[in-house]
């Protein structure tokens, strides 16, 4: 891969995740502390990103794969998203806020799949090259924490407005990316292809099914981290809480770079087990660290994010791209996006809001009980994956031809 291409793809990842991190990290805190929404109301509004993630694979399959080049669609979605995101930052009524945030996420969430598929299209070795490109997305997310904390804006709408401006920049930049034509242009689209149902044939393979189901289930406790961590840190009176959270992304950067070595030394199964084990450890540390006297536990739990995310989710994306036949790779990536960023995080976000409401005190929350629930859920998924998953020597799945035919 030449240097120009690497820089183009890396910058794309940086900007895409910079836009996401600017509003995503603190918007739950903004809703509950500034707009005075309840945990349940805020969780339902926050879950719009997961609702959109369930819809986006179908949108990508119908539009990106058949009618428009990836880079142009990416640019248009970000420009539309910028307008909607500015609207989110400008309203206080719950219903209007919810509708605008849902509309924005319907525009933004497809960009995650699009940036991944655009990268995979132009690189020759996903296992070795993708982590070094994707790491710039993590660095973009880290930058957002410093911006938010510098502005002392954890409970403010200003970061949402900055994200709208960054979305305009990303939209314009997208038109300069390498041309990535629609893979299915000129082909007849069957119902199975449009909805991505062909990828369901991969579920006949036990290993693929285990990875997909485990990814879905682990996203339920994962949602607690995304939903409640910034509120947790604010209630512990942590100064510059958004900046502290970026330590998790620094860790993610380190472990992304280590992933190729980890695959060689440990294999996929052990890497993913370590990732799930880190989720259990993180929530136990959060539960026991809900006291200023043991703040080191909270910090260590945040630093574990690199292991939590990279060793399970990035490993899962690479596994799917490597395991699926070439003509099903796009549909397979859409399927795992639906299961994780969509269904799993939607259920988890709603559950996190319910748990937050259930353990709300006169002042703050009973954080010990809040965090013990996702710790137990993550432990159950870990055990199930350990028993069920059988790693193949080459991580290849054979699918009979008749199973992938469109109707």
N, C-alpha and C positions, 0 to 999 in steps of 0.2 A: 504494500500500500504506500503510495507516494505521500510526501509531506503535505502537499496542498489539500489532498482529500482528507487526510487525518485532521488537519486544522479546520476544514469546513465542517466535518461531522462533529468534532469536539466542541466547536463554537455553538453549533446547533443544540447539542445537549446542554451546554452551559445556560444558554438563554431560555430554553424550554423549562428547565427546572428552576431557574431564577424566578421566572414568572410564577410558577406553581408555589414555590416556597414562600414568596412574599405575602400571599394571602392565606395559605393553607395552615401555617404553623400557629397563627394567633387568632384566626377568625372565630373559633369557639370561645376564646376568652373575650373577644370583642362583643360577641353576641350576649354572653352571660353577664359580663361586668359593665359594659357600656349601654347596650340596648335593653338590658334587664330581661332577656328571655330566660325561661327555666332551662335546666339541663336537658329535659326531654324535648322541649321546643327547639333548642339550639342543635341538639343531636339530629333531629329530623331534618332541619335545614342543612346541616353539615353533611348529612347522608346523600345530598343531591349529587355529590361527586361520584358516589358509588352507584346511584341510579343511572347516571350518565355512562358510567363504565360498563353497565350491563347492556346499554343500547349501542354504544360506540362500535363494538365489533361488527354488528349488522350494518351500521352506517358505512364503515370502512369497506366491508365486503361488497356493498351495493354501489358505492360511489368511487372510492379510491382505487379499488382493484379493477374497475371497468371503464370509468369515464374520464378521470382526471389524473394528471401526473401527481405524484406524492408531494413534491415540493410546492407546487402551486396550491393544492388543497390545504397544505399546512399553513401557507401564508394567509389564505382567505379566512381560515378558521381563527387564527390569532387576531386578525384585524376586526372581525365580528366580535370576538371575545373581549377585546379592549373596550368597546362601547358598552357591552353588557356589564363588565366588571366595574366600570366607573359608575354605572347605575346602582350596583350593589352597595357601593360606598356612600351613596347619596340619599338612601331611604332608611326609614326607621320602622315603618309599618311591617309587621311580621309577614303578612300574606304577600305583599309586594316584594319584600326582601327574598322570600322563599322562591317566588316565581323567577325573579331575575337571577338568583344564584343557580337555580336549576337550568335556566337557559344558557347561562355562561358555561356551566360544566358540560352541557351537551355539545358546546363548541370546543371546549378545551380537552376533554378526556380522550377523544380520538387522536390527539396529537402525540400521546404517549406511544400508542401502537404505530403511528405513522413515523415517528422518529426512529423507533426500533427497526421497523421494516425497511426504511430508507437506508439505515446503516447496514443491515444484513445484506441488502441488495448489492452494496458496493464493496464489501470486504470479502476476502477469500477464506479466512479461518476465524469463525465466530468465537471459538473457545479461547483463542489467543489474543485476537484483536479487539473484540467487542468490549471487554472490561476496561481496556485502556482508553477507549472512546467514551464509554458510559461514565467513567470516573469524573469527567468534566461536568456532567449533570450534578453530581454530588458536590463538586466545588461551587457550582452555581447556587445550590441550596445553602451551602455554608455562608456564602456571601450575603444571602438574605437575612440571616440571623444577626450579622454585624450591622446591616442597614437598620433593621428594626430596633435593635438595642441602642444604636447610636442616636436614633431619633426618640428613644424612650417611648415607643409606640405600640407596646404589646396590647394595649386596650383601645387603640385608636384606629380610625378608618383610613389614615394617611397611607399606610402601607398597601392597602387595597388599591388606592389611587395610583401609587407608584407602580404597582403590578400592571395596571391598565396601560400605563406609559411604556413599560417594558414589553408588553404584549404587542404594541404597535411596532416596536423595534424588531421583535422576533418575526412578526408578520412580514415586514419589508425584507429582512434578511433571508427569509425562507425562499424568496424568488431567485436568490443567487446560488442556491444549493445545486448539487449535481442533478441533472435531469434523470428522473426515475419514472418511466412510463408505466401506465396501468398494465398489470400482468394479464388481465383478462380481456383486454380491448379486442373487439371484433369476434369474441367467442359467444356462443349461446349460453345464457345464464339460466340454469335450472333452479328450482326452489331450494334444493339442498345446498347448492353453491352460494346463492344469495344470502341465505341464513347461516352459512358456515356449518351446516349439519354434516358435511362430509368428514369434518374433523372428529365427529363423535365415533366414527369407526375405529379411531385410535384407542378408544376406551376398551376395546376387546383385549388389548394387551394389558396384563395385570400391572406391570411396572408403570406404564403411562397413566393408567387409571389411579394408581396409588399416589403418584406425584400430583395429579390434578385434584383429587379429593382431599389430600393432605394440605395442598395449597389453599383450597377453599376453606377448610376448617381452621387452619392456623391464622387466617385473616380475621376470624372473629375475635380472638384475644388481641391480635395486632391492632384492631381499631381502637381499643382502649388507650393505647399509647398515642395515636394520632389525635384522638378526641380530647383526652383529659390531661395530658402531661403539662401543657402550658398553664392550665388552670391550677394544677397541683403545685407547680413551682411558684406561681404568683401567690397562692395561699400560704406557702412556706416563706413568703417574703424574700424570695431569691432575687437579687439585683441582676438586671439584664438577663432575664430568663430565656429569651429567644437566643441570645448569644451562647448561653450555656448549652442549649439544645444542639447547637452546631457541633459540639464535641462529638456527638454521635455521627455526624456526617464526616468529620475528620477521620474517625475510626473507620467509617465506611470506605473512605478513599484508600486507606492503608490496606484494608482487606480485599478490596477490588483488585489491587495490584498483586496481591498474594494469591488470588484465586487460581490462576493457571498452575502454580506450584502445588496448591492444595489438591487440585484435581489429580495431578500426577501422583502425589504421595499418598493420598487418602482414598480417592475414588468418590464418586457422586454420593453414595449412600452415607458415608461417614461425614462428608461435608454438610449435607442437609440435616443430619441428626445433630451435629454440633450447633447449627443454626437454630433449630427448634429448642434445644437445651438452653441456649442463650436467652430465649424468650422467657422460659420458666425462671431462670436465674434473675433476669431483669425485674420481673414483677415481684418476686420475693424480696429483692433489694429495695424496691419502691415501697413495699408494704412495711418493711422493718425500718426504712429510712424516713418515715413520715414524722420526723422529730429533728429539730435543728442540731441536736447533739450528735447525730449520726449522719450528717449531711454527706459524708463520703460515700455512703451506700447509694444515695440518689445519683451522685456524680458517676460512680462506677456503673450503675444501671444504664445511664445515658450513653456512656462510652461503649457499652456492649452493643450499641445499635449496628455497628459495622458487621459484627458476626451475625446478629439477628437477621439483618436484611440481605447482605451479600450471600451468606452461606445457605440461604433458603430461596429467596426470591430471584436473585440474579442467576443462581445456579439452576433454578427451575426453568427460567427463560432459555438459557443455553441448552438445557436438556431437551426441551420441546423442539427447539430449532434443529437440534442434531438428531433427534429420534424420529421426527415426522418425515415422510417422503417429501421431496421437493415441492410437488404440486399442492401439498396440504400444509406447508409451513405457515402461510399467511393465515389460513383458517385455524390452525392449531394455536398460533400466538393470540388470535382473537378469542379462542376458547378459554385459554388460561387467563386472559385479561378479564373476561366475563366472570370467571369463577373467583378470581382474587380481588382485583380492584372493584369488581361489581358486586356479585352476590355476597361474598364473604365479608367485605368491609361494610356493606349495607346492613347486614344482620348485626355485625359487631358494633357499628356506630349506634344503632337504635338500642341495643342491649347496654352499651356504655352509658347512654343517656338515662335509661331506666335505673341502672345501678347507681349512677350519680344522684338521681332524685331520691332513691331509696335510702341512701346514706348521707343525705344532706343534713347538717346540723344547724343550730341557730347561727353559728359562725363557721363557715367552711364545710368540710366533709370529713367523714370517718374514712381516711385514706387507707388504713390497714385493711378494712373489709373490701373497699373498692378494688384494691390491687390483688387481693388473694383470689378473687374470682377468675380473672384472666390467667393467673398463674396455674390454677387447676385445669383450666381448659387447654392451655398449651401443653401441659404434662400429658394429658390424655391423647392429644394428637401425636406427640412424640412416640409414645408407646405403640400406638396403632401403626405408624409409619415403620418403626423398627421391626415389628413383627411381619408386616405385609410386603414391604418393598424388596424386590430381588433385582440387584443390579446386573445388567447384561454386559458382556465383555466390550461390546462396541456401541452400546446404547442405541441399537437399531430395532425398528419395529417393522414387521412385515405385514402389509395389509392386502388382502385379496383384491383384485381389480374390480370385482363386482360391487365391493363395499364402498367404492369411491365414485361410482357413476352417478351423474346427476339425473334428476327425474323431471 
